């Protein structure tokens, strides 16, 4: 038992440290092009990364709620949102029709192997991240109505 504790603690500390850095993972666009996750954080601006899935009701509610006020956020802070679907190979075919029906004005990326999700140490979705200078500066898991306003306050704070 003692022999297992030390390696386990070491692994947990490595994961905790790596979660502050934006992982270097190739994602796919809806058109099938490769998009490297390092491209998510451009310049000095704040970027929102939302991990979601078509089968996740809280994910859809969160992205719908943000969608209504997202244009104002962009005007005021120049923030950009990347919605990264973690749908696997069986459910990924639902992404494009859902997006077309929702009319979300986000860049949609696909993480069908969950490599990005694993690299972030994400146990569940929705997971919302704020990224600045390729560092994860805010992380929120789950969704409850009104959480988008808390997120916006963090965006304004980081955009100063």
N, C-alpha and C positions, 0 to 999 in steps of 0.2 A: 504494500500500500504506500509506504513512504517513497518508494522508487517511482511511483506514478505521480505523486504530488508535485515534485520539482519540475518534471517535463511539462505537466499540465499548466503550472503557473507561468513557466517560460513561454509556452504557446499563447496563453491569454495575454501576456504583456506585449508580445510581438503583434498580435491582432489589434490590441488597443492602440499601439503606436502607429501602425500602418493605416488605421482608419482616419487619421488626420490628413493623410496625403491622398490626393485623388489618384486612384489606380490607373495603370496604363493598360487598358483593355480595348480590343476592337469590338465595336458594336455595328449593327447594320441599320441603314435607313430603310424606309418603306419601299424605296426603289431598288434595294439590294446592294447599294454601295456601302463601302466600309467607312466607318467614322470612328476615329480613335477618341477614347474618353478624355485624353489630355486636351483635346480641342474644346471641351465644354467650358473651360474657364479662360475667357479671352481678356487680354489686357488687365485692367485694374477694376473692371466692373463686377458686380455681384451677379451670380448665375444661380438659378433654381434648378435642381435636378429632382424629379419626382419619379420614384420607382412605383410601378402600378401594374395591374393585370386586368384583363377583360372580365374575369370572374370575380373580381374584388369589388364589392359594392361600396365600401368606404373610399376606395381609390377613385371610383367614378364620381362619387359625391364631392370629394375634395377637388378634383380637376374641373368639375362643372362649376363649383363655387368660385374657384380662382378665375375661370374663364370669363365670368361676368364682369370682373373688375380688373382683369389683366391689362387691357389697353390703358387704363389710368395708371397702373403701376409702371408700364413701359414709358409713358409720357413723363412721369415724375422722376423715375430713378434709372431708366434705361436698362432695367433688368430683363433677362431673357430666361425662358423656361424650356427645359428639355424634359419631355416625358418619356421615360425609358420603360418599355413594356417588358415584363419578365415572363410573358406567356411562353410556354414551351412549344415544341414542334407540332403538337396536337391542337393547340388552341390559338397559335399565332395567326392563323387564317382569319380569325375574328377581328383582329386589330384594325385593319384598313376599313372594313365596313362600319365598325363602331365609330372610328374617327370621322369618317364622312358624314355620319348621322349626327354627331355631336357638334361639328363645326369648330373644334378647338383650334386656336391659332398658336399652337405650340409646335416645336420641332419634335417629331416622334422618332424614337430610336428603339431598336429591338435587341434584347439580351436573351435570346432563346435558350442558350446553354446555361444561363444564370451565372456566368463568369464574373460579370460586373457586380451582381448582387452578392456573390460570395466574397469577392475582394473587398467589398464594403463592410462585410460582417453583418449583413442585413438578415435578420431572422424572419421578418414578416414584411408585407406591404400593406398599406402605403408607407413609404419611407420618403421623407422630404429633406433635402439637403440644401444648404446655402454654401456656395463655393466662392472664394475670393483668392486670387493669386495661387491657384491650383491647390488650395488648402480647404478642407471642409471646416467651416467656421460655425455651422449650426446644423443640428440633426434633430428631426422629429419623426417619431413613429406613430402610426395610427391617425385617425381623423375624427374630429367632433365638430359640429357646426360652429362657425365663428373662429376656428383655428387659422383661417386664411388671414384674418386681421392681425393676429399675433405674428404671423409670418411676415406680413407687410411691415409691421413695426420694426422687426429685425432687419428687413431689407433696407428701410430708410436709415436705420442706425449705421449699418455697414456701408451705405453709399456716401456717407458724409466725407 
